[in-house]
Amino acid sequence: MEDPIRQGRRMYELGRRLGALGAVAIGSAGGPLAQALARTAGVGAALAGGEVRFHDGRCAACAAWLARYYRLPASLFLRQQGREVTVWVLDGQGRLFEPPALPTATPAWTGEWDLLVGVEQAWAAHRAGRVHRAGPLCARGPEGLVLALERMGYELVPARPGIPVLRSDREGFSLQVELDGSAAPLPGEDALAAAAAWVPPAQLLPASQPGPRLI
């Protein structure tokens, strides 16, 4: 494991480069080291004149969605596993990128910090939109996936034969549907968008209740 002080220095310099772009969304999950490094990057971004949007989203795809939604040029997300920290540096379209080097001129101002809360809920609401579904499903993935499926009208139940399982990767970027031993990937900008676009097989929908369902 890299020394935390050295990690902090790298995150500070990365934050300065991201702050020079104008604004950055920053989030973390998994432990205090990831949180401390995220704050360190935020310090660098603010001192470079950037607006820092800290948020409570708990996965990298949620962080990417937030940057797109607010039209921010960059998003930074860190996840801690044990003593290791994984870092996602994403541009305003949710793609991995290398931020440019710092400009030679130092800004004469310091950017501000904001804290955005309820980001998982907002992500779910935006992706679910006006989608109306019904029927039982099992969900495996980040909180935002579960919230989105509930908002669409599905009844979320434990896994059992005959019930589709929508399984996302931990960071919420991809989604697959599993049913009775078979699995298939679902296309979408992220796991929640894929879930919203997926239409369950007709035989799994309740015959008498085609509309939305309160749960």
C-alpha positions as CSV (number, residue, x, y, z in Angstrom):
1,M,0.0,0.0,0.0
2,E,1.2,3.5,-0.9
3,D,1.9,5.8,2.1
4,P,-1.2,7.9,2.8
5,I,0.9,11.1,2.9
6,R,2.1,10.5,-0.6
7,Q,-1.4,9.6,-1.7
8,G,-2.6,12.9,-0.2
9,R,0.0,14.8,-2.1
10,R,-1.0,13.2,-5.3
11,M,-4.7,13.9,-4.6
12,Y,-3.9,17.5,-3.8
13,E,-2.1,18.0,-7.2
14,L,-4.9,16.1,-9.0
15,G,-7.4,18.4,-7.3
16,R,-5.6,21.5,-8.5
17,R,-5.7,20.2,-12.1
18,L,-9.4,19.5,-11.8
19,G,-10.1,22.8,-10.2
20,A,-8.4,24.6,-13.0
21,L,-11.2,23.3,-15.3
22,G,-13.7,25.4,-13.4
23,A,-15.7,22.9,-11.3
24,V,-15.6,19.3,-10.1
25,A,-17.9,16.9,-8.4
26,I,-16.2,14.9,-5.6
27,G,-17.5,11.8,-3.8
28,S,-16.1,8.8,-1.9
29,A,-17.2,5.5,-0.3
30,G,-15.7,2.7,1.7
31,G,-13.7,4.3,4.5
32,P,-12.0,7.2,6.2
33,L,-8.9,7.1,4.0
34,A,-11.0,7.6,0.8
35,Q,-12.9,10.4,2.5
36,A,-9.7,12.1,3.6
37,L,-8.2,11.9,0.1
38,A,-11.4,13.2,-1.4
39,R,-11.3,16.2,0.9
40,T,-7.6,16.7,0.1
41,A,-8.4,16.8,-3.6
42,G,-11.2,19.3,-2.8
43,V,-8.7,21.6,-1.1
44,G,-6.5,21.5,-4.2
45,A,-9.4,22.2,-6.5
46,A,-10.6,25.2,-4.4
47,L,-7.2,26.7,-4.2
48,A,-6.9,26.4,-7.9
49,G,-10.1,28.6,-8.2
50,G,-12.5,25.7,-8.9
51,E,-16.0,25.2,-7.5
52,V,-16.1,22.0,-5.5
53,R,-19.3,20.0,-5.3
54,F,-19.0,17.4,-2.6
55,H,-21.9,14.9,-2.7
56,D,-23.2,11.8,-0.9
57,G,-23.5,9.5,-3.9
58,R,-22.1,6.1,-3.1
59,C,-20.8,4.8,-6.5
60,A,-18.8,6.0,-9.4
61,A,-21.7,5.9,-11.9
62,C,-23.8,8.1,-9.7
63,A,-20.9,10.6,-9.5
64,A,-20.6,10.5,-13.3
65,W,-24.4,11.2,-13.7
66,L,-24.2,14.1,-11.3
67,A,-21.5,15.8,-13.4
68,R,-23.5,15.3,-16.6
69,Y,-26.7,16.5,-15.0
70,Y,-25.1,19.7,-13.7
71,R,-22.9,20.1,-16.7
72,L,-19.7,20.1,-14.7
73,P,-16.4,19.5,-16.6
74,A,-15.2,16.7,-14.3
75,S,-16.0,14.3,-11.6
76,L,-13.8,12.5,-9.0
77,F,-14.8,9.4,-7.1
78,L,-12.8,7.3,-4.6
79,R,-13.6,3.9,-3.2
80,Q,-11.7,2.3,-0.3
81,Q,-11.3,-1.4,0.1
82,G,-9.4,-2.3,3.1
83,R,-6.3,-0.1,2.8
84,E,-6.5,0.3,-0.9
85,V,-8.2,3.2,-2.7
86,T,-9.4,3.1,-6.3
87,V,-9.8,6.5,-8.1
88,W,-12.1,7.4,-11.0
89,V,-11.3,10.6,-12.8
90,L,-14.2,11.3,-15.2
91,D,-14.9,14.1,-17.7
92,G,-18.3,15.8,-18.1
93,Q,-19.5,12.9,-20.2
94,G,-18.6,10.2,-17.7
95,R,-15.5,9.0,-19.5
96,L,-12.2,8.3,-17.9
97,F,-9.7,11.1,-18.7
98,E,-6.4,12.7,-17.8
99,P,-6.9,16.3,-16.7
100,P,-4.6,18.8,-18.4
101,A,-1.5,20.2,-16.6
102,L,-2.0,23.3,-14.5
103,P,-1.8,26.7,-16.2
104,T,1.2,28.8,-15.4
105,A,-0.8,31.6,-13.9
106,T,-2.1,31.2,-10.4
107,P,-5.8,32.3,-9.8
108,A,-6.3,35.3,-7.6
109,W,-9.4,33.8,-6.0
110,T,-10.3,30.7,-4.1
111,G,-13.3,28.5,-5.2
112,E,-16.2,27.6,-2.9
113,W,-17.3,24.3,-1.5
114,D,-20.8,23.0,-1.8
115,L,-22.4,19.8,-0.3
116,L,-25.0,18.1,-2.4
117,V,-27.2,15.6,-0.5
118,G,-29.8,13.1,-1.7
119,V,-27.8,12.4,-4.9
120,E,-28.7,8.6,-5.1
121,Q,-32.3,9.5,-4.8
122,A,-32.0,12.2,-7.5
123,W,-30.1,9.8,-9.8
124,A,-32.9,7.2,-9.4
125,A,-35.7,9.7,-9.9
126,H,-34.1,11.1,-13.1
127,R,-33.5,7.7,-14.6
128,A,-36.9,6.3,-13.7
129,G,-38.6,9.4,-15.1
130,R,-42.1,8.4,-16.3
131,V,-41.3,4.7,-16.7
132,H,-44.2,2.5,-15.3
133,R,-43.6,-1.2,-14.8
134,A,-45.1,-3.9,-12.6
135,G,-44.3,-7.4,-11.4
136,P,-41.7,-9.0,-9.1
137,L,-37.9,-8.5,-9.5
138,C,-34.8,-9.1,-7.6
139,A,-32.2,-6.4,-7.6
140,R,-28.4,-6.6,-6.9
141,G,-26.5,-3.4,-7.1
142,P,-26.0,0.1,-5.6
143,E,-28.8,1.8,-3.7
144,G,-29.7,4.0,-6.7
145,L,-30.7,0.9,-8.7
146,V,-33.0,-0.3,-5.9
147,L,-34.6,3.2,-5.6
148,A,-35.1,3.5,-9.3
149,L,-36.8,0.1,-9.7
150,E,-39.1,0.9,-6.8
151,R,-39.9,4.2,-8.3
152,M,-40.8,2.5,-11.6
153,G,-43.3,0.3,-9.8
154,Y,-41.6,-3.1,-9.5
155,E,-42.1,-5.3,-6.5
156,L,-38.6,-6.1,-5.2
157,V,-38.4,-9.6,-3.8
158,P,-35.7,-12.2,-2.8
159,A,-34.2,-14.3,-5.6
160,R,-36.2,-17.4,-6.5
161,P,-36.9,-19.5,-9.6
162,G,-38.8,-17.7,-12.3
163,I,-38.0,-14.2,-11.0
164,P,-35.6,-12.0,-13.0
165,V,-32.5,-10.7,-11.3
166,L,-31.2,-7.3,-12.4
167,R,-27.5,-7.3,-11.4
168,S,-25.3,-4.3,-11.6
169,D,-21.6,-4.0,-11.0
170,R,-20.8,-2.3,-7.7
171,E,-20.1,1.1,-9.3
172,G,-23.4,1.2,-11.2
173,F,-22.0,1.4,-14.7
174,S,-23.4,-1.9,-16.2
175,L,-26.4,-4.1,-15.8
176,Q,-27.4,-7.6,-16.7
177,V,-30.6,-9.6,-16.4
178,E,-30.4,-13.2,-15.0
179,L,-33.3,-15.6,-15.3
180,D,-33.3,-19.4,-14.6
181,G,-29.6,-19.9,-15.2
182,S,-29.1,-17.6,-18.2
183,A,-27.7,-14.0,-18.2
184,A,-27.6,-11.2,-20.8
185,P,-26.2,-7.7,-20.6
186,L,-28.5,-4.8,-21.0
187,P,-27.5,-1.6,-22.9
188,G,-27.6,1.8,-21.3
189,E,-25.6,4.8,-20.3
190,D,-25.4,3.4,-16.8
191,A,-27.1,0.6,-14.9
192,L,-30.2,2.7,-14.0
193,A,-30.6,3.9,-17.6
194,A,-30.4,0.2,-18.7
195,A,-33.0,-0.8,-16.1
196,A,-35.4,1.9,-17.3
197,A,-35.1,0.8,-20.9
198,W,-35.5,-2.9,-20.2
199,V,-39.0,-4.3,-20.7
200,P,-39.7,-7.6,-18.9
201,P,-40.9,-10.6,-20.8
202,A,-44.7,-10.4,-21.1
203,Q,-45.3,-13.6,-19.3
204,L,-43.7,-12.1,-16.1
205,L,-46.1,-9.2,-16.0
206,P,-49.3,-9.4,-14.0
207,A,-52.3,-9.9,-16.4
208,S,-54.7,-7.8,-14.4
209,Q,-52.4,-4.9,-13.4
210,P,-50.5,-3.6,-16.4
211,G,-50.1,-0.1,-14.9
212,P,-47.9,1.2,-12.0
213,R,-48.1,-0.5,-8.7
214,L,-47.8,1.0,-5.2
215,I,-45.4,-0.9,-2.9
